[in-house]
Amino acid sequence: MMRDTDVAVVGGGLAGSTAAAMLGRAGISTVMVDPHAAFPPDLRSEKISTNQLELLRKTGLLDAALRAGRPDGEIWTARFGYLIDRKPSRQFGILYHDMVNAIRGEIPGAVDRIEAKVTAISASSDRQTLTLSNGESISARLVVLSSGLNIGLLHQIGIGRDVISKCHSITVGFDIAPLGRPAFDFPALTYFSERTSDRAAYLTLFPVPEGMRANLFVYRDMDDPWLREMRDAPEEALHRLFPRLRRFTGAFEITGKLRIRPADLYVATGHRRDGVVLVGDAFSTSCPAAGTGTDMVFTDVERLCNAYIPGWLATEGMAADKIGAFYDDPDKRACDAWSEATAFHFRSVSIGEGLSWQARRWARFLGRRGQGMLRRLRQRVSGRAEAA
């Protein structure tokens, strides 16, 4: 059985589902192929930050995504056992699979969704052919590859990867609950590493609809014995990593399944091909500790679906030089460069041993603490003025 369509979206994660929803809403003939009817739990982005709200708004899917999340309202920042700042926040805690499934709920019925894997792809400057694991085939003018970390399909058409930083960081995700009381004192908390020797960036605790969620970011190897300690006795391992954390959390327990995910930084090579365009992790990855991954996904998909695909479909052919305009898009290039630079800067400022990095860490600590003190002073003055 051969299906004809204008666009075939391969992969139904955040990038693929967002693209399918946007294209379907624009009335573009689209098919999305993914093996899962509902996206399964996966440790990826679990927050939407304030600066990402505007990007998400451009996709037209902001309201749908936020309905599956929970706002924090205020975030506390701490280090060395000291409260650095308490500031208003518009971040939303939302588990990755909940966000993906909420966006999938916005995909119009006119978009065919096929539960299968793509086993083969044949690309040309005119039409592309996909072979599926269920025996079907798809003929499309354009293939949007949003297959995440999966390299198999890319290799079939000669696309490789340049690994910039192997195991750049490791994310540890888990649910956390206070002991002996219904809630923590803080709405959300970011606690920065106390010692560079711990090779940690920070721990962030934030509300999600199911309760309180924690993401811990460290710079270690996957065979590091500390990871085994974290799996076997997570509370004790966390207290050793952040000995003054209890001043803010009190006694707590880690509940549910603890997930650990390493992140390699890479960028695709040989990707300027006829008929195929890469978005999200299929093109390049980000460091979760830097928090730029969602920016990259939404920038990719927004620019592709709003600025390029409608024009591409309005003209003949789908040659590599036409598709190259997307990779050369100024907004995309700026976002990719910013994400990579932020990943390396954040790692260095977290664990760098040189005097310059030590000075930067103290400058950041003292600067943020000064801002926090000034903010609290202004709040007191404002409160007194209102009371008078």
C-alpha positions as CSV (number, residue, x, y, z in Angstrom):
1,M,0.0,0.0,0.0
2,M,1.4,3.4,-1.0
3,R,0.3,6.6,0.6
4,D,0.9,9.9,-1.2
5,T,1.4,13.1,0.8
6,D,3.3,16.4,0.7
7,V,5.2,16.0,3.9
8,A,6.1,12.9,5.9
9,V,7.2,13.6,9.5
10,V,9.4,10.7,10.8
11,G,9.4,10.6,14.6
12,G,6.7,11.8,17.0
13,G,8.7,13.4,19.8
14,L,8.6,17.1,20.6
15,A,9.9,18.2,17.3
16,G,7.9,15.8,15.1
17,S,4.6,16.2,16.9
18,T,4.9,20.0,16.9
19,A,5.7,20.0,13.2
20,A,2.8,17.6,12.4
21,A,0.4,19.9,14.4
22,M,1.6,23.1,12.7
23,L,1.5,21.6,9.2
24,G,-1.9,20.1,9.7
25,R,-3.3,23.3,11.0
26,A,-1.9,25.1,7.9
27,G,-3.8,22.6,5.7
28,I,-0.7,20.9,4.4
29,S,-1.1,17.3,3.5
30,T,1.0,15.5,6.2
31,V,1.7,12.0,7.5
32,M,3.4,11.4,10.9
33,V,5.1,8.0,11.5
34,D,6.0,6.9,15.0
35,P,5.8,3.5,16.7
36,H,3.9,4.8,19.8
37,A,0.2,5.7,19.9
38,A,1.0,7.7,23.1
39,F,4.6,8.9,23.7
40,P,6.1,6.9,26.5
41,P,7.9,8.4,29.6
42,D,11.4,9.6,28.7
43,L,13.9,11.8,30.6
44,R,14.2,15.0,28.5
45,S,13.2,18.6,28.9
46,E,10.9,18.8,32.0
47,K,10.4,22.6,32.2
48,I,9.3,25.4,29.9
49,S,11.2,28.6,30.9
50,T,10.0,32.2,30.5
51,N,12.1,32.9,27.4
52,Q,10.7,29.7,25.8
53,L,7.1,30.8,26.2
54,E,7.3,33.2,23.3
55,L,8.9,30.6,21.0
56,L,6.1,28.2,21.8
57,R,3.6,30.9,21.2
58,K,4.9,31.2,17.6
59,T,4.0,27.6,17.0
60,G,0.4,28.2,18.0
61,L,0.6,25.5,20.6
62,L,1.3,27.4,23.8
63,D,-2.0,27.0,25.5
64,A,-2.2,23.3,24.8
65,A,1.3,22.7,26.2
66,L,0.8,24.8,29.3
67,R,-2.5,23.0,30.2
68,A,-0.3,19.9,30.8
69,G,2.1,21.8,33.1
70,R,2.2,23.5,36.4
71,P,3.6,27.0,37.1
72,D,6.0,27.6,39.9
73,G,5.2,31.3,40.6
74,E,8.5,31.9,42.5
75,I,11.9,30.3,42.4
76,W,14.5,30.3,45.2
77,T,18.2,30.2,44.4
78,A,20.7,29.0,46.9
79,R,24.3,28.0,47.3
80,F,26.6,27.1,50.3
81,G,23.5,26.9,52.4
82,Y,22.6,30.5,51.8
83,L,19.5,31.9,50.1
84,I,20.8,34.0,47.2
85,D,17.5,35.1,45.8
86,R,13.7,34.7,45.7
87,K,12.2,36.0,42.5
88,P,8.9,35.8,40.6
89,S,9.0,33.1,37.9
90,R,6.8,32.1,35.0
91,Q,8.4,28.6,34.5
92,F,6.1,25.7,33.9
93,G,7.0,22.2,35.1
94,I,5.9,19.6,32.6
95,L,7.1,16.1,32.0
96,Y,8.4,15.5,28.5
97,H,5.9,12.8,27.6
98,D,3.0,14.9,28.9
99,M,4.1,17.8,26.8
100,V,4.5,15.7,23.7
101,N,1.1,14.0,24.2
102,A,-0.6,17.4,24.8
103,I,0.8,18.7,21.5
104,R,-0.2,15.4,19.8
105,G,-3.7,16.2,20.9
106,E,-3.6,19.3,18.8
107,I,-2.7,17.4,15.6
108,P,-5.7,17.8,13.2
109,G,-7.6,14.7,12.2
110,A,-6.6,15.3,8.5
111,V,-3.0,14.4,9.4
112,D,-2.5,10.6,9.1
113,R,-0.8,9.1,12.1
114,I,0.8,5.7,11.4
115,E,2.0,3.6,14.3
116,A,5.1,2.0,12.7
117,K,8.8,2.4,12.2
118,V,10.5,3.6,9.1
119,T,12.8,0.8,7.9
120,A,14.1,2.4,4.7
121,I,14.2,5.7,3.0
122,S,14.9,6.6,-0.6
123,A,15.5,10.3,-1.4
124,S,15.6,12.4,-4.6
125,S,15.1,15.9,-5.8
126,D,11.5,15.2,-6.7
127,R,9.8,12.6,-4.4
128,Q,10.9,10.6,-1.5
129,T,9.8,7.0,-0.6
130,L,9.6,5.6,2.9
131,T,9.2,1.9,3.7
132,L,7.4,1.1,7.0
133,S,7.6,-1.9,9.3
134,N,3.9,-2.6,8.8
135,G,4.4,-3.2,5.1
136,E,3.1,0.2,3.9
137,S,5.0,2.7,1.9
138,I,4.8,6.5,1.7
139,S,5.5,8.8,-1.2
140,A,6.2,12.4,-0.1
141,R,7.6,15.5,-1.6
142,L,9.5,16.2,1.6
143,V,10.6,14.1,4.6
144,V,11.0,15.9,8.0
145,L,13.4,13.7,10.0
146,S,12.7,14.3,13.6
147,S,13.9,10.9,14.7
148,G,15.9,12.1,17.7
149,L,19.0,10.2,18.7
150,N,18.3,7.4,16.2
151,I,21.1,7.3,13.7
152,G,20.0,4.4,11.6
153,L,17.9,6.2,9.0
154,L,20.5,9.0,8.7
155,H,23.2,6.5,7.8
156,Q,21.0,5.1,5.1
157,I,21.1,8.3,3.2
158,G,24.7,9.2,3.9
159,I,24.2,11.6,6.9
160,G,26.7,11.3,9.7
161,R,27.5,13.0,13.1
162,D,30.4,15.0,14.4
163,V,30.6,14.4,18.1
164,I,31.7,17.6,19.7
165,S,31.7,16.4,23.3
166,K,31.2,12.8,24.4
167,C,29.1,12.5,27.6
168,H,29.2,16.2,28.0
169,S,26.8,16.0,31.0
170,I,24.5,13.5,32.8
171,T,21.0,14.3,33.9
172,V,19.4,12.5,36.8
173,G,15.6,12.8,37.1
174,F,13.4,11.8,40.0
175,D,10.4,12.6,42.1
176,I,10.9,14.0,45.5
177,A,8.6,14.5,48.5
178,P,9.1,16.1,52.0
179,L,8.8,13.9,55.0
180,G,6.5,14.7,57.9
181,R,4.8,17.7,56.1
182,P,2.6,18.2,53.1
183,A,4.9,20.5,51.1
184,F,8.3,22.1,50.9
185,D,8.7,25.7,52.0
186,F,9.7,26.8,48.5
187,P,7.6,26.8,45.4
188,A,10.7,25.9,43.3
189,L,14.4,25.7,44.2
190,T,17.7,25.8,42.3
191,Y,20.7,24.8,44.4
192,F,24.1,25.2,42.9
193,S,27.1,22.9,43.5
194,E,29.2,23.7,46.6
195,R,32.6,22.2,45.4
196,T,34.1,21.8,41.9
197,S,35.4,18.4,42.9
198,D,31.9,17.1,43.0
199,R,31.6,17.7,39.3
200,A,28.0,18.9,39.6
201,A,26.3,21.9,38.1
202,Y,23.1,22.2,40.1
203,L,20.0,20.6,41.4
204,T,16.6,22.0,40.5
205,L,13.3,21.2,42.2
206,F,10.1,22.3,40.6
207,P,6.4,21.5,40.7
208,V,4.7,19.3,38.1
209,P,1.0,18.3,38.1
210,E,2.0,15.0,39.8
211,G,4.0,16.6,42.7
212,M,7.6,17.9,43.0
213,R,10.1,16.9,40.4
214,A,13.9,17.1,40.6
215,N,16.6,17.3,37.9
216,L,20.3,16.9,38.9
217,F,23.0,17.8,36.4
218,V,26.5,16.4,36.8
219,Y,29.7,16.2,34.7
220,R,30.8,12.6,35.1
221,D,31.4,9.5,33.1
222,M,28.8,6.8,32.9
223,D,31.1,4.3,34.7
224,D,31.6,6.7,37.7
225,P,30.9,4.8,41.0
226,W,28.9,7.8,42.2
227,L,26.1,6.9,39.7
228,R,25.8,3.5,41.3
229,E,25.6,5.1,44.7
230,M,22.9,7.4,43.4
231,R,20.9,4.5,42.1
232,D,21.3,2.4,45.3
233,A,20.9,5.0,48.0
234,P,19.8,8.3,46.3
235,E,19.0,10.3,49.5
236,E,22.4,9.6,51.0
237,A,24.2,10.3,47.8
238,L,22.4,13.6,47.3
239,H,23.2,14.7,50.9
240,R,26.9,14.0,50.4
241,L,26.8,16.0,47.1
242,F,25.0,19.0,48.7
243,P,25.7,18.8,52.5
244,R,23.8,22.1,53.2
245,L,20.8,21.3,51.1
246,R,18.7,20.2,54.1
247,R,18.6,23.8,55.3
248,F,16.0,24.4,52.6
249,T,14.4,20.9,52.0
250,G,14.4,19.4,55.5
251,A,14.0,15.6,55.5
252,F,12.8,14.2,52.2
253,E,12.5,11.0,50.2
254,I,13.1,10.2,46.6
255,T,10.1,8.3,45.2
256,G,9.3,6.5,42.0
257,K,11.8,5.5,39.3
258,L,15.2,7.3,39.1
259,R,16.2,7.9,35.5
260,I,19.7,8.7,34.3
261,R,20.5,10.1,30.9
262,P,23.9,11.0,29.4
263,A,24.1,13.7,26.8
264,D,26.6,13.8,23.9
265,L,27.0,17.0,22.0
266,Y,27.0,16.4,18.3
267,V,26.0,18.0,15.0
268,A,24.9,16.3,11.8
269,T,27.3,16.1,8.8
270,G,26.5,15.6,5.2
271,H,22.9,16.7,5.9
272,R,22.3,19.0,2.9
273,R,20.5,16.3,0.9
274,D,17.6,16.2,-1.6
275,G,14.2,15.8,-0.2
276,V,15.1,15.5,3.5
277,V,15.4,18.1,6.3
278,L,16.6,17.4,9.9
279,V,15.1,19.1,13.0
280,G,15.7,18.8,16.7
281,D,18.1,16.1,18.0
282,A,18.3,14.6,14.5
283,F,20.3,17.6,13.5
284,S,22.2,18.6,16.7
285,T,22.0,18.1,20.5
286,S,22.2,20.5,23.4
287,C,23.3,20.1,27.0
288,P,20.3,19.7,29.4
289,A,22.2,21.5,32.2
290,A,22.3,24.6,30.0
291,G,18.5,24.4,29.4
292,T,18.7,25.3,25.7
293,G,17.2,22.1,24.1
294,T,13.6,23.3,24.0
295,D,14.8,26.6,22.5
296,M,16.5,24.7,19.7
297,V,13.5,22.4,19.0
298,F,10.9,25.2,18.9
299,T,13.2,27.5,16.8
300,D,13.8,24.7,14.3
301,V,10.2,23.7,13.9
302,E,8.8,27.3,13.9
303,R,11.2,28.5,11.2
304,L,10.8,25.3,9.1
305,C,7.0,25.2,9.2
306,N,6.2,28.9,9.1
307,A,9.0,30.3,6.9
308,Y,10.1,27.5,4.6
309,I,7.8,24.5,3.9
310,P,4.9,26.5,2.4
311,G,7.2,28.2,-0.1
312,W,9.0,24.9,-0.9
313,L,5.7,23.2,-1.7
314,A,4.6,26.1,-3.9
315,T,7.5,25.5,-6.3
316,E,8.8,22.5,-8.2
317,G,11.3,20.0,-6.9
318,M,12.9,19.5,-3.5
319,A,16.6,19.8,-4.2
320,A,19.3,20.2,-1.6
321,D,19.9,23.8,-2.4
322,K,16.3,24.7,-1.7
323,I,16.4,22.9,1.7
324,G,19.7,24.5,2.5
325,A,17.9,27.8,3.1
326,F,16.6,26.3,6.4
327,Y,20.0,25.4,7.7
328,D,21.3,28.9,6.8
329,D,18.4,30.6,8.5
330,P,19.8,33.4,10.7
331,D,17.6,32.6,13.7
332,K,18.4,28.9,13.6
333,R,22.1,29.4,13.2
334,A,22.1,31.9,16.1
335,C,20.2,29.6,18.3
336,D,22.5,26.6,17.5
337,A,25.6,28.7,18.2
338,W,24.3,30.1,21.4
339,S,23.3,26.7,22.7
340,E,26.7,25.2,22.0
341,A,28.6,28.1,23.5
342,T,26.3,28.0,26.6
343,A,26.9,24.3,27.1
344,F,30.7,24.7,27.2
345,H,30.5,27.9,29.3
346,F,28.2,26.4,31.9
347,R,30.4,23.3,32.2
348,S,33.5,25.5,32.7
349,V,31.9,27.8,35.2
350,S,30.6,24.8,37.2
351,I,33.8,22.7,37.4
352,G,36.7,24.7,35.9
353,E,39.7,24.7,38.1
354,G,41.6,27.8,36.9
355,L,41.8,31.0,38.8
356,S,39.7,32.8,36.2
357,W,36.8,30.3,36.6
358,Q,37.0,30.5,40.4
359,A,36.8,34.2,40.2
360,R,33.8,34.0,37.8
361,R,32.0,31.6,40.2
362,W,32.5,33.9,43.1
363,A,31.4,36.9,41.0
364,R,28.2,35.1,40.0
365,F,27.5,34.1,43.6
366,L,28.1,37.6,45.1
367,G,26.3,39.3,42.2
368,R,23.2,37.1,42.5
369,R,23.2,37.5,46.2
370,G,23.4,41.2,45.9
371,Q,20.5,41.2,43.5
372,G,18.5,39.1,45.8
373,M,19.1,41.4,48.8
374,L,18.2,44.4,46.7
375,R,15.0,42.7,45.5
376,R,14.0,41.8,49.1
377,L,14.7,45.4,50.2
378,R,12.5,46.8,47.5
379,Q,9.7,44.3,48.4
380,R,9.9,45.5,52.1
381,V,9.8,49.1,51.1
382,S,6.9,48.5,48.7
383,G,5.0,46.6,51.4
384,R,5.5,49.4,54.0
385,A,4.3,51.9,51.4
386,E,1.1,49.9,50.7
387,A,0.5,49.5,54.4
388,A,0.8,53.2,55.0
